[in-house]
Amino acid sequence: MYNFDYVHGLLKAYETATVDRRISPNDTMNNEWYFDVGRSAVEVISVALIASQLRAVEKVLDLPCGHGRVLRHLVHLFPGAEFHACDLDKDGVDYCATTFGARPLLSQEELTAIDFGTKYDLIWVGSLFTHTDQNVTKRWAAHLARFLSPQGIVVGTFHGRWCQHVHKVVPYIGEERWQEILQDYSSLGYGYRDYLSEESHQFISGSYGVSLSKPHLTIQNLEDIPGIRIYLYLERGWADHQDVAVFGCPGYDEPWPNMLK
């Protein structure tokens, strides 16, 4: 049940590694917090591993991978693992393949159209569900769960309660649409609005915007996914900003061994 020694070994190796400091000129995430945000993913994934039953991470999916803000850290946290880098941004996918040795996977705007064709021990979903409406979030989370190994986990991030305050300092979206998001968030527990075309990425033609979800609703949505259990929910878990939910296998109703006798 316990994997403290395994996680401790991973972190010890990571601390002695040298993280690649090269940043693609096309990386839209490049700012003063770039490397701190990547390291924070290592920290929260380590907490997720302890919460789960994982004792080996051999295959990892980074979705959306961007230009490797997190991947450059994960290759040192799991040095023996196989990495798959998936995104709608082909330039980012190619960069991750060339620079970090990941298998490139060009995503599709409807994620359920992708058959990953394998099982992952870890799926890192950093700031994807922060940009999708509730129905899409539920559909995509359930789809990813289909590609988990017997003890695999999804570590996903969400805009939670704290983000109401963050918007006042660093606005996520235009104020009129933000107020509409807040209205739905207050009444329904989940708010979402699309970006204007000039606020979005050129490689995205469909729905893409900003979401805000209450913790209980995020957990409720995950409860509807068959065959999984919810391992963890951390408010402001990633970079003291986005909430983190960890869910995966085996299911919550997996019987104890003596129950099968």
Phi and psi in degrees as a GROMACS rama.xvg file:
@    title "Ramachandran Plot"
@    xaxis  label "Phi"
@    yaxis  label "Psi"
@TYPE xy
-95.6426  141.149  TYR-2
-130.598  29.52  ASN-3
-57.1975  -46.3102  PHE-4
-62.3792  -39.3138  ASP-5
-63.4597  -48.4133  TYR-6
-66.809  -39.6417  VAL-7
-60.3741  -41.3857  HIS-8
-63.6558  -40.2161  GLY-9
-61.1711  -46.7335  LEU-10
-68.9698  -35.5221  LEU-11
-63.4633  -43.0293  LYS-12
-67.2937  -39.1465  ALA-13
-62.2537  -42.2857  TYR-14
-64.6989  -25.0423  GLU-15
-90.989  -7.5392  THR-16
-84.3068  161.251  ALA-17
-108.197  112.84  THR-18
-75.0491  134.06  VAL-19
-60.3004  124.354  ASP-20
-95.2233  -0.881185  ARG-21
-72.0245  136.954  ARG-22
-125.367  131.463  ILE-23
-62.4527  139.784  SER-24
-64.7853  -13.995  PRO-25
-97.6198  5.34386  ASN-26
-78.5254  110.589  ASP-27
-76.9975  -8.53374  THR-28
-90.1977  -1.44574  MET-29
-68.3978  114.041  ASN-30
-154.018  -173.014  ASN-31
-66.8098  -17.4219  GLU-32
-101.128  8.5608  TRP-33
-51.7737  -54.2791  TYR-34
-76.7814  -29.7434  PHE-35
-65.9663  -39.4054  ASP-36
-65.6017  -40.8383  VAL-37
-63.0483  -43.6464  GLY-38
-66.01  -36.1447  ARG-39
-60.2475  -33.9906  SER-40
-63.0504  -39.0284  ALA-41
-59.2959  -44.673  VAL-42
-64.0791  -46.223  GLU-43
-73.4736  -32.0879  VAL-44
-66.7581  -36.0101  ILE-45
-63.6651  -42.1329  SER-46
-62.4231  -40.1018  VAL-47
-63.1794  -39.5113  ALA-48
-62.9436  -42.8151  LEU-49
-64.5618  -37.9477  ILE-50
-69.0785  -26.9464  ALA-51
-92.3174  -169.843  SER-52
-107.796  11.9496  GLN-53
-66.5824  133.345  LEU-54
-122.174  -0.774866  ARG-55
-158.033  133.21  ALA-56
-117.866  106.996  VAL-57
-110.98  -19.0856  GLU-58
-143.956  128.769  LYS-59
-129.135  136.108  VAL-60
-110.817  126.801  LEU-61
-108.008  113.632  ASP-62
-143.069  117.173  LEU-63
-82.3153  137.579  PRO-64
-80.0515  -20.8957  CYS-65
55.2583  -135.445  GLY-66
-107.533  29.1271  HIS-67
88.3767  26.7408  GLY-68
-57.7073  -40.0105  ARG-69
-96.6269  -37.8476  VAL-70
-56.5883  -38.0883  LEU-71
-60.8105  -22.7654  ARG-72
-88.4918  -40.4919  HIS-73
-65.635  -31.356  LEU-74
-64.9949  -20.7876  VAL-75
-94.3433  -26.319  HIS-76
-71.7855  -36.0133  LEU-77
-124.969  70.1407  PHE-78
-63.914  -20.6318  PRO-79
-99.0102  3.52754  GLY-80
-86.3333  160.811  ALA-81
-95.5811  131.779  GLU-82
-114.201  137.003  PHE-83
-116.562  128.17  HIS-84
-111.395  119.433  ALA-85
-126.937  134.39  CYS-86
-166.556  160.551  ASP-87
-76.3165  -21.3471  LEU-88
-82.9892  100.823  ASP-89
-60.929  -36.3193  LYS-90
-61.8513  -40.263  ASP-91
-67.5423  -43.4529  GLY-92
-60.3723  -46.1674  VAL-93
-63.2363  -38.4472  ASP-94
-64.0795  -43.1988  TYR-95
-65.1634  -35.5306  CYS-96
-68.464  -45.8407  ALA-97
-71.9069  -41.3725  THR-98
-87.4645  -36.377  THR-99
-117.04  3.47578  PHE-100
73.157  21.1592  GLY-101
-81.5654  154.431  ALA-102
-76.1045  123.93  ARG-103
-79.449  133.468  PRO-104
-132.511  106.591  LEU-105
-76.1547  121.113  LEU-106
-77.0707  177.374  SER-107
-126.519  155.451  GLN-108
-63.6205  -27.7746  GLU-109
-104.362  105.069  GLU-110
-60.4616  -30.7253  LEU-111
-68.6839  -8.88608  THR-112
-78.1153  -9.55327  ALA-113
-96.1749  125.613  ILE-114
-101.806  106.171  ASP-115
-68.8686  -20.4598  PHE-116
68.4529  18.9189  GLY-117
-159.513  176.403  THR-118
-116.978  136.21  LYS-119
-109.389  142.478  TYR-120
-80.28  -30.4878  ASP-121
-141.346  128.769  LEU-122
-118.629  113.771  ILE-123
-95.2973  121.253  TRP-124
-120.568  82.5477  VAL-125
-91.7576  108.298  GLY-126
62.162  51.905  SER-127
-108.874  -51.5284  LEU-128
-68.3051  -11.9525  PHE-129
-72.552  -7.25935  THR-130
-125.172  17.2529  HIS-131
-128.25  151.92  THR-132
-75.3456  173.036  ASP-133
-62.2226  -44.2702  GLN-134
-63.7599  -41.0046  ASN-135
-66.1802  -43.3151  VAL-136
-57.1981  -47.2762  THR-137
-63.4872  -43.4969  LYS-138
-65.9301  -44.2647  ARG-139
-72.6266  -37.9282  TRP-140
-62.1757  -42.4806  ALA-141
-64.8933  -37.6026  ALA-142
-64.5648  -45.4025  HIS-143
-62.8435  -35.4897  LEU-144
-61.2732  -24.5324  ALA-145
-67.8808  -18.011  ARG-146
-110.904  29.3869  PHE-147
-96.836  144.119  LEU-148
-69.5542  171.973  SER-149
-55.0051  -23.9605  PRO-150
-125.551  20.5926  GLN-151
-72.6816  156.493  GLY-152
-133.372  152.232  ILE-153
-106.315  129.442  VAL-154
-113.862  105.446  VAL-155
-119.902  152.821  GLY-156
-114.308  152.489  THR-157
-142.416  153.236  PHE-158
-81.0402  115.079  HIS-159
-110.976  -155.33  GLY-160
-59.4123  -38.6463  ARG-161
-60.7013  -29.5019  TRP-162
-68.0919  -17.4207  CYS-163
-59.402  -35.9123  GLN-164
-83.4375  -34.3327  HIS-165
-61.7583  -40.2575  VAL-166
-57.6992  -31.0898  HIS-167
-66.5997  -24.908  LYS-168
-101.003  -44.4222  VAL-169
-128.699  90.7457  VAL-170
-58.6887  135.821  PRO-171
-82.5535  -28.7335  TYR-172
-161.064  168.467  ILE-173
-55.7497  147.893  GLY-174
-63.1953  -37.972  GLU-175
-62.3511  -45.3633  GLU-176
-70.8762  -31.8111  ARG-177
-63.0475  -40.9207  TRP-178
-64.304  -34.415  GLN-179
-68.2585  -38.9642  GLU-180
-60.2009  -46.8527  ILE-181
-62.2071  -37.1597  LEU-182
-62.5624  -47.4391  GLN-183
-67.6695  -38.2033  ASP-184
-60.058  -43.2641  TYR-185
-69.095  -38.5633  SER-186
-90.8067  -31.7145  SER-187
-114.436  -18.0829  LEU-188
93.9236  -8.51007  GLY-189
-145.592  125.621  TYR-190
-123.371  145.418  GLY-191
-155.332  140.937  TYR-192
-145.315  148.483  ARG-193
-71.4912  150.601  ASP-194
-68.1042  156.58  TYR-195
-69.9973  158.243  LEU-196
-57.0863  -36.1256  SER-197
-74.6833  -12.8876  GLU-198
-93.6205  -13.8364  GLU-199
-91.5976  -179.043  SER-200
-90.6748  149.282  HIS-201
-69.2272  -21.1904  GLN-202
-89.6683  6.30909  PHE-203
-119.378  121.635  ILE-204
-106.276  -19.8498  SER-205
-96.095  -156.077  GLY-206
-66.5278  127.988  SER-207
-161.641  124.723  TYR-208
-162.482  -136.443  GLY-209
-130.042  133.236  VAL-210
-117.539  158.973  SER-211
-144.763  123.134  LEU-212
-133.867  142.006  SER-213
-77.8227  144.049  LYS-214
-52.8016  -42.9085  PRO-215
-65.2678  -30.4059  HIS-216
-76.5275  -37.3334  LEU-217
-59.8042  -45.0952  THR-218
-65.341  -40.7478  ILE-219
-60.7732  -41.5389  GLN-220
-64.3389  -37.8992  ASN-221
-70.0709  -30.6424  LEU-222
-60.1444  -25.2868  GLU-223
-79.3204  -8.53658  ASP-224
-82.8839  121.085  ILE-225
-71.381  147.443  PRO-226
77.8758  15.3781  GLY-227
-128.327  167.094  ILE-228
-126.936  157.507  ARG-229
-97.116  115.867  ILE-230
-88.2412  -31.2649  TYR-231
-165.96  146.368  LEU-232
-137.608  123.182  TYR-233
-121.836  117.933  LEU-234
-74.7833  135.266  GLU-235
56.8577  33.3713  ARG-236
-73.6352  -30.2593  GLY-237
-102.674  113.622  TRP-238
57.2699  31.5905  ALA-239
56.3396  32.0174  ASP-240
-134.31  -74.649  HIS-241
-88.5434  145.423  GLN-242
-70.9552  156.199  ASP-243
-127.986  130.204  VAL-244
-118.023  137.607  ALA-245
-120.669  123.392  VAL-246
-142.689  156.53  PHE-247
170.355  -154.515  GLY-248
-104.649  158.899  CYS-249
-73.4052  173.366  PRO-250
-64.9592  161.843  GLY-251
-62.7342  -23.4746  TYR-252
-101.152  17.2582  ASP-253
-62.0145  121.157  GLU-254
-72.796  153.243  PRO-255
-66.1019  150.857  TRP-256
-53.4084  -40.4376  PRO-257
-73.1229  -10.5304  ASN-258
-78.6822  -15.1041  MET-259
-89.5096  -9.20373  LEU-260
